[in-house]
Amino acid sequence: MATRFVIIGGGPAGNTAATYAARLGAEVTLVERDVIGGAAHLWDCIPSKTMIATGGAMSFTRRLEGMGLEQQMPEVDVEALTERIESIKVRLQRSTTNLLSSQGVELVKGSARLVSPHDVEITTTADDGTTSVRTLRADAILIATGTRPRIPEWCVPDGDRILTTRDCYPPRVFPESVTVVGSGVTGVEFVHMFSSFGAKVTLVVSRQQVLPSKDPEVAAVLEDDFLRRGVQLLKGARAESIERVAREDGSEEVVVRCDDGRVVRSSHAVLAIGSVPNTDDLGLDVAGVEVDRGGYVTINRHCQSNVPHIYAAGDMSGKLPLSSVASMQGRKVAEHVMGLQKVAHRHLDYDKAASAIFTEPEIADVGLAEADAFAVGRKIRVTKVPFSSTPKALINNDWRGFVKIISDPATGVVLGGSIVGRHAAELISVIALAVTANLKVTDIVESLLVHPALSEALAEAAE
Ligand SMILES: Cc1cc2nc3c(=O)[nH]c(=O)nc-3n(C[C@H](O)[C@H](O)[C@H](O)COP(=O)(O)OP(=O)(O)OC[C@H]3O[C@@H](n4cnc5c(N)ncnc54)[C@H](O)[C@@H]3O)c2cc1C
């Protein structure tokens, strides 16, 4: 008899697990309460990158003069941008749904919870408001319910002037000034996005460096770019209240107060201070599934919870909150459920996940970071090449940034790297492949790459 596999959540983790498990012969039901494709994926990742692409096009146009063209100042058409975001979302949603259906996955619209270790209860509300409940028995269950933006107790977002990240795609009006609270990946992407659209931006940075977990050299390039664009950085400050207040002329503004007494006034504020897992009200306690103090399901290397046939994957598993990682976890779960790990399974190594920050310049990294190697006294070889010596960067009229490769001095094996500059998110794939496949720097040097291309900086850094 086929394995009965029930998946809760249709984001990258859930829908990838469903596709692979169905291909491997499981009888799969995928329950999604909202949109197939995933909340974070379709509400955060895709719209934010779509807006950043439009903002990037605007800042590119501002540099046209340097390319022998007359400068033109484009204006944003909020309606057209909103339509563009919607059409991309619909296309992606449709292609994911078609793929799942073509593999024979049963798609159920509804909200699911565990009512026993093997039973999933699904509540569906029809268009006329009537609800129906059905319970599915499962041999294996995957919880892939994602996360939602974290709202602190000192602030009440209103979706109008005090915004969470999900209120920004696009905002009803483009803010004339924005205070972004939180200087992690999401925060800096929002700074980049709003400043590309011409807003006056202030970033509240709780530490002394934006992107506190990143290589200081990488963060420095981004900070320089922000300062050059007129972004105000409030370093060493923690926001402790955000309020809407009336100005004398009857209009309104947002006041952000920080713990060191500094106060910022702007037309809008955006909270980018992380997320919380969607694990409440899932019946995890009924099924005996353990969560950590933050509410994330604790998993082993196969993504199994403490209840072996109940798996967790994606953002709510508390690993790397990346769409790519969620998908790969989903694939590994499918393999494990179907017993494939015994023959052809490679464990997911979170330390080798490539990630990117879609700012300008773009930032991408993978594998071992220089600071982490120093922290544990590991000997490494670090080679760095600025794009200013790369012909294609000069042709592009954009030579900001560098390529840095970290390798083992004894063997030449590539351990990690970072890239700051145009197309960094694409270029990092070469280093990511080298890190995953244990390739040596000579493998990169001896590849016959294209000329002129930004990838030449990679070969030079690998020398
Ligand atoms: C602003 C922002 C930008 C981002 N940009 C990137 C990026 O550029 N690149 C990248 O790799 N990652 C990015 N991410 C992260 C990425 O979006 C997530 O890592 C990814 O979506 C996680 O996938 P998931 O499957 O775990 O969850 P989700 O995509 O959140 O999907 C979970 C699904 O579960 C459903 N669900 C929840 N509870 C229930 C229930 N009880 N019953 C039924 N269904 C339920 C939800 O409706 C949702 O559809 C970004 C995140 C943010 C916040």
The ligand as a MOL file (V3000), in Angstrom:
LIG
                    3D

  0  0  0     0  0            999 V3000
M  V30 BEGIN CTAB
M  V30 COUNTS 53 58 0 0 0
M  V30 BEGIN ATOM
M  V30 1 C 10.9840 40.3600 3.1200 0
M  V30 2 C 11.5120 38.9850 2.8540 0
M  V30 3 C 12.2720 38.7500 1.7290 0
M  V30 4 C 12.7750 37.4800 1.4840 0
M  V30 5 N 13.5770 37.3020 0.3980 0
M  V30 6 C 14.1430 36.0960 0.1740 0
M  V30 7 C 15.0350 35.9020 -0.9200 0
M  V30 8 O 15.3250 36.8270 -1.6790 0
M  V30 9 N 15.5700 34.6790 -1.1140 0
M  V30 10 C 15.2760 33.6210 -0.2860 0
M  V30 11 O 15.8000 32.5210 -0.5060 0
M  V30 12 N 14.4410 33.7650 0.7600 0
M  V30 13 C 13.8680 34.9810 1.0180 0
M  V30 14 N 13.0270 35.1490 2.0750 0
M  V30 15 C 12.7180 33.9810 2.9120 0
M  V30 16 C 11.7270 33.0550 2.2120 0
M  V30 17 O 10.5890 33.7730 1.8230 0
M  V30 18 C 11.3770 31.9160 3.1550 0
M  V30 19 O 12.5730 31.2970 3.5830 0
M  V30 20 C 10.4990 30.8540 2.5040 0
M  V30 21 O 9.3050 31.3810 2.0080 0
M  V30 22 C 10.1770 29.7530 3.5380 0
M  V30 23 O 9.3540 28.8090 2.9670 0
M  V30 24 P 8.3930 27.9200 3.8670 0
M  V30 25 O 7.9000 26.8430 2.9720 0
M  V30 26 O 9.0540 27.5460 5.1230 0
M  V30 27 O 7.2170 28.8860 4.3360 0
M  V30 28 P 6.1610 29.8620 3.5870 0
M  V30 29 O 6.6470 30.2970 2.2530 0
M  V30 30 O 5.8670 30.8900 4.5900 0
M  V30 31 O 4.9000 28.9180 3.4140 0
M  V30 32 C 4.1920 28.4170 4.5180 0
M  V30 33 C 2.7550 28.1640 4.1000 0
M  V30 34 O 2.0480 27.4750 5.1390 0
M  V30 35 C 0.7010 27.9330 5.1620 0
M  V30 36 N 0.1280 27.6040 6.4730 0
M  V30 37 C 0.5090 28.0870 7.6810 0
M  V30 38 N -0.2220 27.5220 8.6550 0
M  V30 39 C -1.1000 26.6760 8.0500 0
M  V30 40 C -2.1210 25.8020 8.5180 0
M  V30 41 N -2.3700 25.6750 9.8170 0
M  V30 42 N -2.8350 25.0920 7.6280 0
M  V30 43 C -2.5830 25.2010 6.2800 0
M  V30 44 N -1.6210 26.0220 5.7810 0
M  V30 45 C -0.8900 26.7270 6.6540 0
M  V30 46 C 0.8330 29.4250 4.9080 0
M  V30 47 O -0.3550 29.9610 4.4150 0
M  V30 48 C 1.9620 29.4520 3.8740 0
M  V30 49 O 1.4700 29.4680 2.5520 0
M  V30 50 C 12.4940 36.4010 2.3550 0
M  V30 51 C 11.7100 36.6230 3.4910 0
M  V30 52 C 11.2510 37.9050 3.7540 0
M  V30 53 C 10.4520 38.1300 5.0080 0
M  V30 END ATOM
M  V30 BEGIN BOND
M  V30 1 1 1 2
M  V30 2 1 2 3
M  V30 3 2 2 52
M  V30 4 2 3 4
M  V30 5 1 4 5
M  V30 6 1 4 50
M  V30 7 2 5 6
M  V30 8 1 6 7
M  V30 9 1 6 13
M  V30 10 2 7 8
M  V30 11 1 7 9
M  V30 12 1 9 10
M  V30 13 2 10 11
M  V30 14 1 10 12
M  V30 15 2 12 13
M  V30 16 1 13 14
M  V30 17 1 14 15
M  V30 18 1 14 50
M  V30 19 1 15 16
M  V30 20 1 16 17
M  V30 21 1 16 18
M  V30 22 1 18 19
M  V30 23 1 18 20
M  V30 24 1 20 21
M  V30 25 1 20 22
M  V30 26 1 22 23
M  V30 27 1 23 24
M  V30 28 2 24 25
M  V30 29 1 24 26
M  V30 30 1 24 27
M  V30 31 1 27 28
M  V30 32 2 28 29
M  V30 33 1 28 30
M  V30 34 1 28 31
M  V30 35 1 31 32
M  V30 36 1 32 33
M  V30 37 1 33 34
M  V30 38 1 33 48
M  V30 39 1 34 35
M  V30 40 1 35 36
M  V30 41 1 35 46
M  V30 42 1 36 37
M  V30 43 1 36 45
M  V30 44 2 37 38
M  V30 45 1 38 39
M  V30 46 1 39 40
M  V30 47 2 39 45
M  V30 48 1 40 41
M  V30 49 2 40 42
M  V30 50 1 42 43
M  V30 51 2 43 44
M  V30 52 1 44 45
M  V30 53 1 46 47
M  V30 54 1 46 48
M  V30 55 1 48 49
M  V30 56 2 50 51
M  V30 57 1 51 52
M  V30 58 1 52 53
M  V30 END BOND
M  V30 END CTAB
M  END
